[in-house]
């Protein structure tokens, strides 16, 4: 959410940002509703002042004057009640519009309509060249007893799956590697805090992080009005909801682990084979809260991006980094990088994670503040990035396959796999 004062002072910039993001938003409509909100509030305040003035006279008045003053206050009271009722309706409309105001993309964000217009900024690693026809992860993992899609569909329905045997062991190894990676980071700056977070959450955290109201169709909802989250970011960001942080503790760096659930409502018929696009998976997420400073946000954005690149490089996976065009940014994102890892079976790079920063878009909605050196209360800035999603597992399998159908285990994972070099 943007500050209404900022929106008023920069209406053209906000409208241009919405246009750049390809989001249908009318800033003039919001300002008209805000004018009405301010006018009613002002009218109420004037009447309240008059009411207070009369109320102070009543105890000092005689019985005749008191009766006259009470009679004088009656229509004033009725007018105030009508105004307050009108204000409630205006506030509902105002709040609905406020939560749909898109954040303004950074100047470095390229123009574009969709992910097809994202700009490649980096490549790393060599795409493997096989002297045989490479298999996809489904065939490889099924043959090695690592994956069971048939029973997954029987038990969980479409996109259901079981990781079995070495499939589960390799997944556990990845999780242990990520945990150790960030423990080493924590020893250096004493900041990274591991968290296991809930994925069944109230509605408010989703509104606060910007996933609602726009993304409702992609969320699973329970009969109790709660939602299943598609990322640990929602719970981690809301951990400090309605709190005032101590500036000396900033930045707060958190590594969260949770189940993740996505309906994939807009992906009908897309990536239906294997475990590339599933309804349920596990995910490590980096989340940072920092001071309200653009340069600090940019620096930390590069840091969390570097963390995920280090992890991907350690796993030996060839990848590229793209900067997302404006049309591929979410409502609150100022700038975003995607990491895309090579998938041999499809001869293409596939996204495995995204690094974003938001300025105070999320923290303003979640009311996360800190007191600056001058005593002024400010909303913190927020950032997040995927440390590990479910997809690198299949990328490891496909990129490290051998002619006999075995899989070379990345060296950094071998200590977690009894020192084994191969799955065969």
PyMOL commands that set and color helices and strands:
alter all, ss='L'
color gray80, all
select helices_A, chain A and resi 4-9+11-20+27-58+63-98+115-117+137-143+149-156+166-189+203-209+216-218+233-238+247-249+294-314+326-328+361-366+392-399+411-414
alter helices_A, ss='H'
color red, helices_A
select strands_A, chain A and resi 119-124+147-148+162-163+192-196+200-201+220-221+227-228+244-245+252-261+280-290+319-323+335-343+348-359+369-371+377-379+381-388+407-408+422-423
alter strands_A, ss='S'
color yellow, strands_A
deselect
rebuild
show_as cartoon
